[in-house]
Amino acid sequence: MSPKDPSPTEETLSYETAREELIDVVRRLEAGGTTLEESLALWERGELLATTCQDWLNGARERLDAATARPEE
């Protein structure tokens, strides 16, 4: 997916989808061969994807904490 292609909003991406796209963005940035404009667009997309992944992980942690919390006596 190129940085100019429309893509689902971050709210609709699953963790797995966001993670896979982030991996692709990192590979493309590491490979080089992109223009400065393309690199900046990839970087910005990567930042959004990383935030999406972190939000999913934070939500999972909160759910686990709530599920394993001991009821107060």
PQR file of N, CA, C, O and H, with PARSE charges and radii, in Angstrom:
ATOM      1  N   MET A   1       0.850  -1.170   0.000 -0.4000 1.5000
ATOM      2  CA  MET A   1       0.000   0.000   0.000 -0.0000 2.0000
ATOM      3  C   MET A   1       0.893   1.230   0.000  0.5500 1.7000
ATOM      4  O   MET A   1       1.791   1.345   0.835 -0.5500 1.4000
ATOM      5  N   SER A   2       0.661   2.132  -0.911 -0.4000 1.5000
ATOM      6  CA  SER A   2       1.460   3.350  -0.930 -0.0000 2.0000
ATOM      7  C   SER A   2       0.877   4.349   0.048  0.5500 1.7000
ATOM      8  O   SER A   2      -0.297   4.243   0.403 -0.5500 1.4000
ATOM      9  H   SER A   2      -0.068   2.039  -1.589  0.4000 1.0000
ATOM     10  N   PRO A   3       1.673   5.328   0.500 -0.5600 1.5000
ATOM     11  CA  PRO A   3       1.200   6.264   1.502  0.2800 2.0000
ATOM     12  C   PRO A   3       0.005   7.084   1.030  0.5500 1.7000
ATOM     13  O   PRO A   3      -0.719   7.639   1.856 -0.5500 1.4000
ATOM     14  N   LYS A   4      -0.218   7.171  -0.284 -0.4000 1.5000
ATOM     15  CA  LYS A   4      -1.332   7.975  -0.776 -0.0000 2.0000
ATOM     16  C   LYS A   4      -2.600   7.149  -0.958  0.5500 1.7000
ATOM     17  O   LYS A   4      -3.663   7.717  -1.206 -0.5500 1.4000
ATOM     18  H   LYS A   4       0.370   6.720  -0.955  0.4000 1.0000
ATOM     19  N   ASP A   5      -2.517   5.819  -0.841 -0.4000 1.5000
ATOM     20  CA  ASP A   5      -3.694   4.979  -0.997 -0.0000 2.0000
ATOM     21  C   ASP A   5      -4.632   5.186   0.181  0.5500 1.7000
ATOM     22  O   ASP A   5      -4.190   5.336   1.320 -0.5500 1.4000
ATOM     23  H   ASP A   5      -1.653   5.358  -0.639  0.4000 1.0000
ATOM     24  N   PRO A   6      -5.931   5.193  -0.100 -0.5600 1.5000
ATOM     25  CA  PRO A   6      -6.853   5.269   1.029  0.2800 2.0000
ATOM     26  C   PRO A   6      -6.748   3.992   1.842  0.5500 1.7000
ATOM     27  O   PRO A   6      -6.536   2.915   1.285 -0.5500 1.4000
ATOM     28  N   SER A   7      -6.889   4.101   3.114 -0.4000 1.5000
ATOM     29  CA  SER A   7      -6.827   2.927   3.969 -0.0000 2.0000
ATOM     30  C   SER A   7      -7.838   3.095   5.084  0.5500 1.7000
ATOM     31  O   SER A   7      -8.312   4.203   5.336 -0.5500 1.4000
ATOM     32  H   SER A   7      -7.060   4.976   3.567  0.4000 1.0000
ATOM     33  N   PRO A   8      -8.168   2.009   5.750 -0.5600 1.5000
ATOM     34  CA  PRO A   8      -9.139   2.101   6.834  0.2800 2.0000
ATOM     35  C   PRO A   8      -8.641   3.041   7.919  0.5500 1.7000
ATOM     36  O   PRO A   8      -7.437   3.193   8.123 -0.5500 1.4000
ATOM     37  N   THR A   9      -9.568   3.661   8.602 -0.4000 1.5000
ATOM     38  CA  THR A   9      -9.173   4.533   9.695 -0.0000 2.0000
ATOM     39  C   THR A   9      -8.595   3.690  10.813  0.5500 1.7000
ATOM     40  O   THR A   9      -8.865   2.493  10.916 -0.5500 1.4000
ATOM     41  H   THR A   9     -10.547   3.537   8.436  0.4000 1.0000
ATOM     42  N   GLU A  10      -7.810   4.323  11.636 -0.4000 1.5000
ATOM     43  CA  GLU A  10      -7.155   3.601  12.711 -0.0000 2.0000
ATOM     44  C   GLU A  10      -8.161   2.962  13.665  0.5500 1.7000
ATOM     45  O   GLU A  10      -7.876   1.922  14.259 -0.5500 1.4000
ATOM     46  H   GLU A  10      -7.592   5.295  11.553  0.4000 1.0000
ATOM     47  N   GLU A  11      -9.344   3.581  13.817 -0.4000 1.5000
ATOM     48  CA  GLU A  11     -10.338   3.028  14.735 -0.0000 2.0000
ATOM     49  C   GLU A  11     -10.874   1.693  14.244  0.5500 1.7000
ATOM     50  O   GLU A  11     -11.314   0.877  15.054 -0.5500 1.4000
ATOM     51  H   GLU A  11      -9.575   4.426  13.335  0.4000 1.0000
ATOM     52  N   THR A  12     -10.849   1.444  12.927 -0.4000 1.5000
ATOM     53  CA  THR A  12     -11.420   0.213  12.397 -0.0000 2.0000
ATOM     54  C   THR A  12     -10.382  -0.883  12.191  0.5500 1.7000
ATOM     55  O   THR A  12     -10.743  -2.022  11.893 -0.5500 1.4000
ATOM     56  H   THR A  12     -10.491   2.106  12.269  0.4000 1.0000
ATOM     57  N   LEU A  13      -9.118  -0.565  12.341 -0.4000 1.5000
ATOM     58  CA  LEU A  13      -8.070  -1.566  12.152 -0.0000 2.0000
ATOM     59  C   LEU A  13      -7.985  -2.491  13.349  0.5500 1.7000
ATOM     60  O   LEU A  13      -8.016  -2.049  14.498 -0.5500 1.4000
ATOM     61  H   LEU A  13      -8.824   0.360  12.583  0.4000 1.0000
ATOM     62  N   SER A  14      -7.878  -3.778  13.067 -0.4000 1.5000
ATOM     63  CA  SER A  14      -7.593  -4.713  14.153 -0.0000 2.0000
ATOM     64  C   SER A  14      -6.124  -4.551  14.539  0.5500 1.7000
ATOM     65  O   SER A  14      -5.335  -3.967  13.797 -0.5500 1.4000
ATOM     66  H   SER A  14      -7.853  -4.137  12.134  0.4000 1.0000
ATOM     67  N   TYR A  15      -5.780  -5.068  15.692 -0.4000 1.5000
ATOM     68  CA  TYR A  15      -4.384  -5.016  16.126 -0.0000 2.0000
ATOM     69  C   TYR A  15      -3.495  -5.705  15.094  0.5500 1.7000
ATOM     70  O   TYR A  15      -2.445  -5.185  14.717 -0.5500 1.4000
ATOM     71  H   TYR A  15      -6.421  -5.542  16.295  0.4000 1.0000
ATOM     72  N   GLU A  16      -3.927  -6.877  14.645 -0.4000 1.5000
ATOM     73  CA  GLU A  16      -3.112  -7.663  13.721 -0.0000 2.0000
ATOM     74  C   GLU A  16      -2.904  -6.933  12.399  0.5500 1.7000
ATOM     75  O   GLU A  16      -1.802  -6.939  11.851 -0.5500 1.4000
ATOM     76  H   GLU A  16      -4.779  -7.300  14.951  0.4000 1.0000
ATOM     77  N   THR A  17      -3.963  -6.301  11.885 -0.4000 1.5000
ATOM     78  CA  THR A  17      -3.858  -5.566  10.634 -0.0000 2.0000
ATOM     79  C   THR A  17      -2.932  -4.370  10.785  0.5500 1.7000
ATOM     80  O   THR A  17      -2.079  -4.131   9.930 -0.5500 1.4000
ATOM     81  H   THR A  17      -4.858  -6.296  12.331  0.4000 1.0000
ATOM     82  N   ALA A  18      -3.093  -3.619  11.865 -0.4000 1.5000
ATOM     83  CA  ALA A  18      -2.246  -2.456  12.106 -0.0000 2.0000
ATOM     84  C   ALA A  18      -0.788  -2.877  12.263  0.5500 1.7000
ATOM     85  O   ALA A  18       0.113  -2.213  11.752 -0.5500 1.4000
ATOM     86  H   ALA A  18      -3.786  -3.813  12.560  0.4000 1.0000
ATOM     87  N   ARG A  19      -0.560  -3.977  12.967 -0.4000 1.5000
ATOM     88  CA  ARG A  19       0.806  -4.464  13.186 -0.0000 2.0000
ATOM     89  C   ARG A  19       1.452  -4.885  11.872  0.5500 1.7000
ATOM     90  O   ARG A  19       2.604  -4.544  11.607 -0.5500 1.4000
ATOM     91  H   ARG A  19      -1.292  -4.517  13.382  0.4000 1.0000
ATOM     92  N   GLU A  20       0.709  -5.630  11.043 -0.4000 1.5000
ATOM     93  CA  GLU A  20       1.256  -6.066   9.758 -0.0000 2.0000
ATOM     94  C   GLU A  20       1.572  -4.875   8.848  0.5500 1.7000
ATOM     95  O   GLU A  20       2.605  -4.854   8.177 -0.5500 1.4000
ATOM     96  H   GLU A  20      -0.227  -5.908  11.258  0.4000 1.0000
ATOM     97  N   GLU A  21       0.685  -3.895   8.831 -0.4000 1.5000
ATOM     98  CA  GLU A  21       0.958  -2.715   8.005 -0.0000 2.0000
ATOM     99  C   GLU A  21       2.155  -1.941   8.549  0.5500 1.7000
ATOM    100  O   GLU A  21       2.956  -1.416   7.775 -0.5500 1.4000
ATOM    101  H   GLU A  21      -0.154  -3.911   9.376  0.4000 1.0000
ATOM    102  N   LEU A  22       2.282  -1.867   9.865 -0.4000 1.5000
ATOM    103  CA  LEU A  22       3.423  -1.189  10.474 -0.0000 2.0000
ATOM    104  C   LEU A  22       4.726  -1.890  10.103  0.5500 1.7000
ATOM    105  O   LEU A  22       5.722  -1.234   9.798 -0.5500 1.4000
ATOM    106  H   LEU A  22       1.631  -2.294  10.494  0.4000 1.0000
ATOM    107  N   ILE A  23       4.721  -3.207  10.130 -0.4000 1.5000
ATOM    108  CA  ILE A  23       5.910  -3.968   9.734 -0.0000 2.0000
ATOM    109  C   ILE A  23       6.279  -3.638   8.294  0.5500 1.7000
ATOM    110  O   ILE A  23       7.455  -3.457   7.982 -0.5500 1.4000
ATOM    111  H   ILE A  23       3.912  -3.740  10.378  0.4000 1.0000
ATOM    112  N   ASP A  24       5.282  -3.559   7.415 -0.4000 1.5000
ATOM    113  CA  ASP A  24       5.534  -3.224   6.016 -0.0000 2.0000
ATOM    114  C   ASP A  24       6.109  -1.810   5.889  0.5500 1.7000
ATOM    115  O   ASP A  24       7.039  -1.586   5.115 -0.5500 1.4000
ATOM    116  H   ASP A  24       4.326  -3.706   7.668  0.4000 1.0000
ATOM    117  N   VAL A  25       5.564  -0.869   6.638 -0.4000 1.5000
ATOM    118  CA  VAL A  25       6.062   0.510   6.603 -0.0000 2.0000
ATOM    119  C   VAL A  25       7.526   0.545   7.027  0.5500 1.7000
ATOM    120  O   VAL A  25       8.343   1.202   6.380 -0.5500 1.4000
ATOM    121  H   VAL A  25       4.809  -1.051   7.268  0.4000 1.0000
ATOM    122  N   VAL A  26       7.861  -0.148   8.093 -0.4000 1.5000
ATOM    123  CA  VAL A  26       9.246  -0.171   8.580 -0.0000 2.0000
ATOM    124  C   VAL A  26      10.167  -0.787   7.534  0.5500 1.7000
ATOM    125  O   VAL A  26      11.254  -0.268   7.281 -0.5500 1.4000
ATOM    126  H   VAL A  26       7.198  -0.682   8.618  0.4000 1.0000
ATOM    127  N   ARG A  27       9.741  -1.892   6.926 -0.4000 1.5000
ATOM    128  CA  ARG A  27      10.560  -2.526   5.877 -0.0000 2.0000
ATOM    129  C   ARG A  27      10.826  -1.553   4.735  0.5500 1.7000
ATOM    130  O   ARG A  27      11.952  -1.449   4.248 -0.5500 1.4000
ATOM    131  H   ARG A  27       8.858  -2.314   7.132  0.4000 1.0000
ATOM    132  N   ARG A  28       9.789  -0.846   4.314 -0.4000 1.5000
ATOM    133  CA  ARG A  28       9.936   0.087   3.201 -0.0000 2.0000
ATOM    134  C   ARG A  28      10.867   1.242   3.566  0.5500 1.7000
ATOM    135  O   ARG A  28      11.676   1.671   2.743 -0.5500 1.4000
ATOM    136  H   ARG A  28       8.874  -0.931   4.710  0.4000 1.0000
ATOM    137  N   LEU A  29      10.756   1.740   4.784 -0.4000 1.5000
ATOM    138  CA  LEU A  29      11.639   2.825   5.207 -0.0000 2.0000
ATOM    139  C   LEU A  29      13.079   2.344   5.304  0.5500 1.7000
ATOM    140  O   LEU A  29      14.000   3.053   4.899 -0.5500 1.4000
ATOM    141  H   LEU A  29      10.098   1.391   5.452  0.4000 1.0000
ATOM    142  N   GLU A  30      13.278   1.145   5.839 -0.4000 1.5000
ATOM    143  CA  GLU A  30      14.630   0.608   5.965 -0.0000 2.0000
ATOM    144  C   GLU A  30      15.256   0.300   4.610  0.5500 1.7000
ATOM    145  O   GLU A  30      16.471   0.405   4.447 -0.5500 1.4000
ATOM    146  H   GLU A  30      12.530   0.569   6.168  0.4000 1.0000
ATOM    147  N   ALA A  31      14.436  -0.077   3.645 -0.4000 1.5000
ATOM    148  CA  ALA A  31      14.949  -0.415   2.316 -0.0000 2.0000
ATOM    149  C   ALA A  31      15.427   0.818   1.563  0.5500 1.7000
ATOM    150  O   ALA A  31      16.290   0.724   0.690 -0.5500 1.4000
ATOM    151  H   ALA A  31      13.449  -0.163   3.777  0.4000 1.0000
ATOM    152  N   GLY A  32      14.867   1.969   1.902 -0.4000 1.5000
ATOM    153  CA  GLY A  32      15.254   3.192   1.205 -0.0000 2.0000
ATOM    154  C   GLY A  32      14.676   3.222  -0.196  0.5500 1.7000
ATOM    155  O   GLY A  32      13.760   2.471  -0.530 -0.5500 1.4000
ATOM    156  H   GLY A  32      14.167   2.045   2.611  0.4000 1.0000
ATOM    157  N   GLY A  33      15.226   4.098  -0.996 -0.4000 1.5000
ATOM    158  CA  GLY A  33      14.771   4.196  -2.377 -0.0000 2.0000
ATOM    159  C   GLY A  33      13.480   4.971  -2.549  0.5500 1.7000
ATOM    160  O   GLY A  33      12.896   4.965  -3.632 -0.5500 1.4000
ATOM    161  H   GLY A  33      15.970   4.709  -0.724  0.4000 1.0000
ATOM    162  N   THR A  34      13.029   5.632  -1.509 -0.4000 1.5000
ATOM    163  CA  THR A  34      11.822   6.441  -1.616 -0.0000 2.0000
ATOM    164  C   THR A  34      12.217   7.909  -1.586  0.5500 1.7000
ATOM    165  O   THR A  34      13.285   8.272  -1.092 -0.5500 1.4000
ATOM    166  H   THR A  34      13.504   5.637  -0.629  0.4000 1.0000
ATOM    167  N   THR A  35      11.343   8.738  -2.121 -0.4000 1.5000
ATOM    168  CA  THR A  35      11.601  10.168  -2.086 -0.0000 2.0000
ATOM    169  C   THR A  35      11.409  10.670  -0.654  0.5500 1.7000
ATOM    170  O   THR A  35      10.864   9.967   0.197 -0.5500 1.4000
ATOM    171  H   THR A  35      10.476   8.442  -2.523  0.4000 1.0000
ATOM    172  N   LEU A  36      11.857  11.872  -0.412 -0.4000 1.5000
ATOM    173  CA  LEU A  36      11.669  12.459   0.906 -0.0000 2.0000
ATOM    174  C   LEU A  36      10.187  12.539   1.243  0.5500 1.7000
ATOM    175  O   LEU A  36       9.782  12.210   2.358 -0.5500 1.4000
ATOM    176  H   LEU A  36      12.300  12.443  -1.103  0.4000 1.0000
ATOM    177  N   GLU A  37       9.381  12.974   0.284 -0.4000 1.5000
ATOM    178  CA  GLU A  37       7.934  13.083   0.509 -0.0000 2.0000
ATOM    179  C   GLU A  37       7.311  11.732   0.841  0.5500 1.7000
ATOM    180  O   GLU A  37       6.494  11.629   1.756 -0.5500 1.4000
ATOM    181  H   GLU A  37       9.710  13.241  -0.621  0.4000 1.0000
ATOM    182  N   GLU A  38       7.696  10.694   0.096 -0.4000 1.5000
ATOM    183  CA  GLU A  38       7.194   9.345   0.370 -0.0000 2.0000
ATOM    184  C   GLU A  38       7.643   8.861   1.739  0.5500 1.7000
ATOM    185  O   GLU A  38       6.862   8.263   2.479 -0.5500 1.4000
ATOM    186  H   GLU A  38       8.360  10.778  -0.647  0.4000 1.0000
ATOM    187  N   SER A  39       8.891   9.118   2.074 -0.4000 1.5000
ATOM    188  CA  SER A  39       9.420   8.711   3.379 -0.0000 2.0000
ATOM    189  C   SER A  39       8.675   9.392   4.515  0.5500 1.7000
ATOM    190  O   SER A  39       8.347   8.758   5.518 -0.5500 1.4000
ATOM    191  H   SER A  39       9.526   9.604   1.473  0.4000 1.0000
ATOM    192  N   LEU A  40       8.408  10.672   4.361 -0.4000 1.5000
ATOM    193  CA  LEU A  40       7.655  11.394   5.398 -0.0000 2.0000
ATOM    194  C   LEU A  40       6.248  10.839   5.542  0.5500 1.7000
ATOM    195  O   LEU A  40       5.754  10.671   6.657 -0.5500 1.4000
ATOM    196  H   LEU A  40       8.674  11.188   3.546  0.4000 1.0000
ATOM    197  N   ALA A  41       5.600  10.553   4.414 -0.4000 1.5000
ATOM    198  CA  ALA A  41       4.250   9.988   4.463 -0.0000 2.0000
ATOM    199  C   ALA A  41       4.268   8.612   5.136  0.5500 1.7000
ATOM    200  O   ALA A  41       3.392   8.300   5.943 -0.5500 1.4000
ATOM    201  H   ALA A  41       6.001  10.690   3.509  0.4000 1.0000
ATOM    202  N   LEU A  42       5.262   7.798   4.801 -0.4000 1.5000
ATOM    203  CA  LEU A  42       5.395   6.492   5.447 -0.0000 2.0000
ATOM    204  C   LEU A  42       5.632   6.641   6.944  0.5500 1.7000
ATOM    205  O   LEU A  42       5.031   5.926   7.746 -0.5500 1.4000
ATOM    206  H   LEU A  42       5.974   8.052   4.146  0.4000 1.0000
ATOM    207  N   TRP A  43       6.500   7.562   7.315 -0.4000 1.5000
ATOM    208  CA  TRP A  43       6.792   7.790   8.733 -0.0000 2.0000
ATOM    209  C   TRP A  43       5.515   8.193   9.483  0.5500 1.7000
ATOM    210  O   TRP A  43       5.228   7.671  10.560 -0.5500 1.4000
ATOM    211  H   TRP A  43       6.988   8.142   6.663  0.4000 1.0000
ATOM    212  N   GLU A  44       4.758   9.122   8.903 -0.4000 1.5000
ATOM    213  CA  GLU A  44       3.518   9.566   9.549 -0.0000 2.0000
ATOM    214  C   GLU A  44       2.528   8.411   9.683  0.5500 1.7000
ATOM    215  O   GLU A  44       1.882   8.261  10.720 -0.5500 1.4000
ATOM    216  H   GLU A  44       4.992   9.546   8.028  0.4000 1.0000
ATOM    217  N   ARG A  45       2.411   7.599   8.640 -0.4000 1.5000
ATOM    218  CA  ARG A  45       1.516   6.441   8.710 -0.0000 2.0000
ATOM    219  C   ARG A  45       2.007   5.471   9.779  0.5500 1.7000
ATOM    220  O   ARG A  45       1.207   4.921  10.536 -0.5500 1.4000
ATOM    221  H   ARG A  45       2.936   7.720   7.798  0.4000 1.0000
ATOM    222  N   GLY A  46       3.297   5.264   9.841 -0.4000 1.5000
ATOM    223  CA  GLY A  46       3.861   4.388  10.855 -0.0000 2.0000
ATOM    224  C   GLY A  46       3.577   4.871  12.262  0.5500 1.7000
ATOM    225  O   GLY A  46       3.291   4.067  13.150 -0.5500 1.4000
ATOM    226  H   GLY A  46       3.947   5.711   9.226  0.4000 1.0000
ATOM    227  N   GLU A  47       3.653   6.173  12.475 -0.4000 1.5000
ATOM    228  CA  GLU A  47       3.345   6.731  13.796 -0.0000 2.0000
ATOM    229  C   GLU A  47       1.889   6.458  14.174  0.5500 1.7000
ATOM    230  O   GLU A  47       1.601   6.079  15.309 -0.5500 1.4000
ATOM    231  H   GLU A  47       3.885   6.826  11.754  0.4000 1.0000
ATOM    232  N   LEU A  48       0.980   6.649  13.229 -0.4000 1.5000
ATOM    233  CA  LEU A  48      -0.435   6.375  13.494 -0.0000 2.0000
ATOM    234  C   LEU A  48      -0.668   4.894  13.782  0.5500 1.7000
ATOM    235  O   LEU A  48      -1.423   4.540  14.687 -0.5500 1.4000
ATOM    236  H   LEU A  48       1.214   6.957  12.307  0.4000 1.0000
ATOM    237  N   LEU A  49      -0.018   4.042  13.010 -0.4000 1.5000
ATOM    238  CA  LEU A  49      -0.166   2.605  13.217 -0.0000 2.0000
ATOM    239  C   LEU A  49       0.411   2.172  14.560  0.5500 1.7000
ATOM    240  O   LEU A  49      -0.177   1.339  15.251 -0.5500 1.4000
ATOM    241  H   LEU A  49       0.596   4.330  12.275  0.4000 1.0000
ATOM    242  N   ALA A  50       1.551   2.732  14.930 -0.4000 1.5000
ATOM    243  CA  ALA A  50       2.150   2.400  16.224 -0.0000 2.0000
ATOM    244  C   ALA A  50       1.232   2.824  17.364  0.5500 1.7000
ATOM    245  O   ALA A  50       1.098   2.104  18.353 -0.5500 1.4000
ATOM    246  H   ALA A  50       2.028   3.408  14.369  0.4000 1.0000
ATOM    247  N   THR A  51       0.604   3.978  17.233 -0.4000 1.5000
ATOM    248  CA  THR A  51      -0.340   4.451  18.251 -0.0000 2.0000
ATOM    249  C   THR A  51      -1.544   3.524  18.324  0.5500 1.7000
ATOM    250  O   THR A  51      -2.019   3.199  19.412 -0.5500 1.4000
ATOM    251  H   THR A  51       0.713   4.563  16.430  0.4000 1.0000
ATOM    252  N   THR A  52      -2.034   3.100  17.169 -0.4000 1.5000
ATOM    253  CA  THR A  52      -3.167   2.180  17.127 -0.0000 2.0000
ATOM    254  C   THR A  52      -2.820   0.877  17.835  0.5500 1.7000
ATOM    255  O   THR A  52      -3.608   0.372  18.635 -0.5500 1.4000
ATOM    256  H   THR A  52      -1.648   3.365  16.285  0.4000 1.0000
ATOM    257  N   CYS A  53      -1.650   0.335  17.543 -0.4000 1.5000
ATOM    258  CA  CYS A  53      -1.211  -0.901  18.202 -0.0000 2.0000
ATOM    259  C   CYS A  53      -1.098  -0.705  19.708  0.5500 1.7000
ATOM    260  O   CYS A  53      -1.539  -1.555  20.482 -0.5500 1.4000
ATOM    261  H   CYS A  53      -1.010   0.745  16.893  0.4000 1.0000
ATOM    262  N   GLN A  54      -0.513   0.407  20.124 -0.4000 1.5000
ATOM    263  CA  GLN A  54      -0.360   0.661  21.561 -0.0000 2.0000
ATOM    264  C   GLN A  54      -1.720   0.808  22.232  0.5500 1.7000
ATOM    265  O   GLN A  54      -1.910   0.329  23.351 -0.5500 1.4000
ATOM    266  H   GLN A  54      -0.155   1.098  19.496  0.4000 1.0000
ATOM    267  N   ASP A  55      -2.664   1.460  21.570 -0.4000 1.5000
ATOM    268  CA  ASP A  55      -4.012   1.588  22.133 -0.0000 2.0000
ATOM    269  C   ASP A  55      -4.658   0.217  22.319  0.5500 1.7000
ATOM    270  O   ASP A  55      -5.290  -0.034  23.345 -0.5500 1.4000
ATOM    271  H   ASP A  55      -2.510   1.849  20.662  0.4000 1.0000
ATOM    272  N   TRP A  56      -4.505  -0.670  21.335 -0.4000 1.5000
ATOM    273  CA  TRP A  56      -5.031  -2.025  21.464 -0.0000 2.0000
ATOM    274  C   TRP A  56      -4.390  -2.751  22.651  0.5500 1.7000
ATOM    275  O   TRP A  56      -5.075  -3.405  23.437 -0.5500 1.4000
ATOM    276  H   TRP A  56      -3.991  -0.466  20.502  0.4000 1.0000
ATOM    277  N   LEU A  57      -3.069  -2.625  22.766 -0.4000 1.5000
ATOM    278  CA  LEU A  57      -2.374  -3.300  23.863 -0.0000 2.0000
ATOM    279  C   LEU A  57      -2.780  -2.732  25.218  0.5500 1.7000
ATOM    280  O   LEU A  57      -2.952  -3.480  26.181 -0.5500 1.4000
ATOM    281  H   LEU A  57      -2.512  -2.094  22.127  0.4000 1.0000
ATOM    282  N   ASN A  58      -2.934  -1.422  25.296 -0.4000 1.5000
ATOM    283  CA  ASN A  58      -3.384  -0.801  26.550 -0.0000 2.0000
ATOM    284  C   ASN A  58      -4.782  -1.281  26.919  0.5500 1.7000
ATOM    285  O   ASN A  58      -5.056  -1.571  28.084 -0.5500 1.4000
ATOM    286  H   ASN A  58      -2.795  -0.814  24.514  0.4000 1.0000
ATOM    287  N   GLY A  59      -5.665  -1.363  25.928 -0.4000 1.5000
ATOM    288  CA  GLY A  59      -7.018  -1.854  26.179 -0.0000 2.0000
ATOM    289  C   GLY A  59      -7.012  -3.300  26.641  0.5500 1.7000
ATOM    290  O   GLY A  59      -7.765  -3.674  27.540 -0.5500 1.4000
ATOM    291  H   GLY A  59      -5.442  -1.127  24.982  0.4000 1.0000
ATOM    292  N   ALA A  60      -6.163  -4.113  26.028 -0.4000 1.5000
ATOM    293  CA  ALA A  60      -6.057  -5.520  26.437 -0.0000 2.0000
ATOM    294  C   ALA A  60      -5.550  -5.621  27.868  0.5500 1.7000
ATOM    295  O   ALA A  60      -6.036  -6.444  28.644 -0.5500 1.4000
ATOM    296  H   ALA A  60      -5.551  -3.810  25.298  0.4000 1.0000
ATOM    297  N   ARG A  61      -4.573  -4.786  28.219 -0.4000 1.5000
ATOM    298  CA  ARG A  61      -4.027  -4.798  29.587 -0.0000 2.0000
ATOM    299  C   ARG A  61      -5.113  -4.414  30.589  0.5500 1.7000
ATOM    300  O   ARG A  61      -5.239  -5.037  31.644 -0.5500 1.4000
ATOM    301  H   ARG A  61      -4.178  -4.118  27.588  0.4000 1.0000
ATOM    302  N   GLU A  62      -5.892  -3.395  30.259 -0.4000 1.5000
ATOM    303  CA  GLU A  62      -6.973  -2.968  31.150 -0.0000 2.0000
ATOM    304  C   GLU A  62      -8.000  -4.080  31.340  0.5500 1.7000
ATOM    305  O   GLU A  62      -8.478  -4.312  32.451 -0.5500 1.4000
ATOM    306  H   GLU A  62      -5.790  -2.889  29.402  0.4000 1.0000
ATOM    307  N   ARG A  63      -8.336  -4.765  30.247 -0.4000 1.5000
ATOM    308  CA  ARG A  63      -9.304  -5.862  30.345 -0.0000 2.0000
ATOM    309  C   ARG A  63      -8.752  -7.009  31.187  0.5500 1.7000
ATOM    310  O   ARG A  63      -9.473  -7.587  32.000 -0.5500 1.4000
ATOM    311  H   ARG A  63      -7.948  -4.576  29.345  0.4000 1.0000
ATOM    312  N   LEU A  64      -7.477  -7.337  30.995 -0.4000 1.5000
ATOM    313  CA  LEU A  64      -6.864  -8.393  31.802 -0.0000 2.0000
ATOM    314  C   LEU A  64      -6.810  -8.005  33.272  0.5500 1.7000
ATOM    315  O   LEU A  64      -7.106  -8.814  34.151 -0.5500 1.4000
ATOM    316  H   LEU A  64      -6.891  -6.867  30.334  0.4000 1.0000
ATOM    317  N   ASP A  65      -6.427  -6.755  33.528 -0.4000 1.5000
ATOM    318  CA  ASP A  65      -6.378  -6.293  34.914 -0.0000 2.0000
ATOM    319  C   ASP A  65      -7.758  -6.358  35.562  0.5500 1.7000
ATOM    320  O   ASP A  65      -7.887  -6.765  36.717 -0.5500 1.4000
ATOM    321  H   ASP A  65      -6.186  -6.098  32.814  0.4000 1.0000
ATOM    322  N   ALA A  66      -8.785  -5.958  34.820 -0.4000 1.5000
ATOM    323  CA  ALA A  66     -10.142  -5.991  35.355 -0.0000 2.0000
ATOM    324  C   ALA A  66     -10.600  -7.431  35.593  0.5500 1.7000
ATOM    325  O   ALA A  66     -11.273  -7.713  36.584 -0.5500 1.4000
ATOM    326  H   ALA A  66      -8.680  -5.628  33.882  0.4000 1.0000
ATOM    327  N   ALA A  67     -10.240  -8.334  34.694 -0.4000 1.5000
ATOM    328  CA  ALA A  67     -10.661  -9.720  34.805 -0.0000 2.0000
ATOM    329  C   ALA A  67      -9.952 -10.453  35.934  0.5500 1.7000
ATOM    330  O   ALA A  67     -10.505 -11.384  36.520 -0.5500 1.4000
ATOM    331  H   ALA A  67      -9.693  -8.106  33.888  0.4000 1.0000
ATOM    332  N   THR A  68      -8.742 -10.039  36.236 -0.4000 1.5000
ATOM    333  CA  THR A  68      -7.979 -10.733  37.273 -0.0000 2.0000
ATOM    334  C   THR A  68      -7.971 -10.003  38.604  0.5500 1.7000
ATOM    335  O   THR A  68      -7.356 -10.468  39.563 -0.5500 1.4000
ATOM    336  H   THR A  68      -8.293  -9.282  35.760  0.4000 1.0000
ATOM    337  N   ALA A  69      -8.646  -8.866  38.674 -0.4000 1.5000
ATOM    338  CA  ALA A  69      -8.688  -8.100  39.916 -0.0000 2.0000
ATOM    339  C   ALA A  69      -9.456  -8.894  40.968  0.5500 1.7000
ATOM    340  O   ALA A  69     -10.488  -9.503  40.687 -0.5500 1.4000
ATOM    341  H   ALA A  69      -9.146  -8.488  37.895  0.4000 1.0000
ATOM    342  N   ARG A  70      -8.939  -8.868  42.147 -0.4000 1.5000
ATOM    343  CA  ARG A  70      -9.619  -9.537  43.254 -0.0000 2.0000
ATOM    344  C   ARG A  70     -10.727  -8.634  43.783  0.5500 1.7000
ATOM    345  O   ARG A  70     -10.525  -7.433  43.959 -0.5500 1.4000
ATOM    346  H   ARG A  70      -8.101  -8.373  42.375  0.4000 1.0000
ATOM    347  N   PRO A  71     -11.867  -9.202  44.029 -0.5600 1.5000
ATOM    348  CA  PRO A  71     -12.936  -8.372  44.602  0.2800 2.0000
ATOM    349  C   PRO A  71     -12.529  -7.895  45.994  0.5500 1.7000
ATOM    350  O   PRO A  71     -11.922  -8.627  46.777 -0.5500 1.4000
ATOM    351  N   GLU A  72     -12.883  -6.654  46.271 -0.4000 1.5000
ATOM    352  CA  GLU A  72     -12.552  -6.123  47.601 -0.0000 2.0000
ATOM    353  C   GLU A  72     -13.401  -6.805  48.641  0.5500 1.7000
ATOM    354  O   GLU A  72     -14.584  -7.071  48.429 -0.5500 1.4000
ATOM    355  H   GLU A  72     -13.376  -6.059  45.636  0.4000 1.0000
ATOM    356  N   GLU A  73     -12.780  -7.084  49.769 -0.4000 1.5000
ATOM    357  CA  GLU A  73     -13.479  -7.804  50.833 -0.0000 2.0000
ATOM    358  C   GLU A  73     -14.214  -6.844  51.718  0.5500 1.7000
ATOM    359  O   GLU A  73     -14.865  -7.261  52.675 -0.5500 1.4000
ATOM    360  H   GLU A  73     -11.819  -6.868  49.941  0.4000 1.0000
TER
END
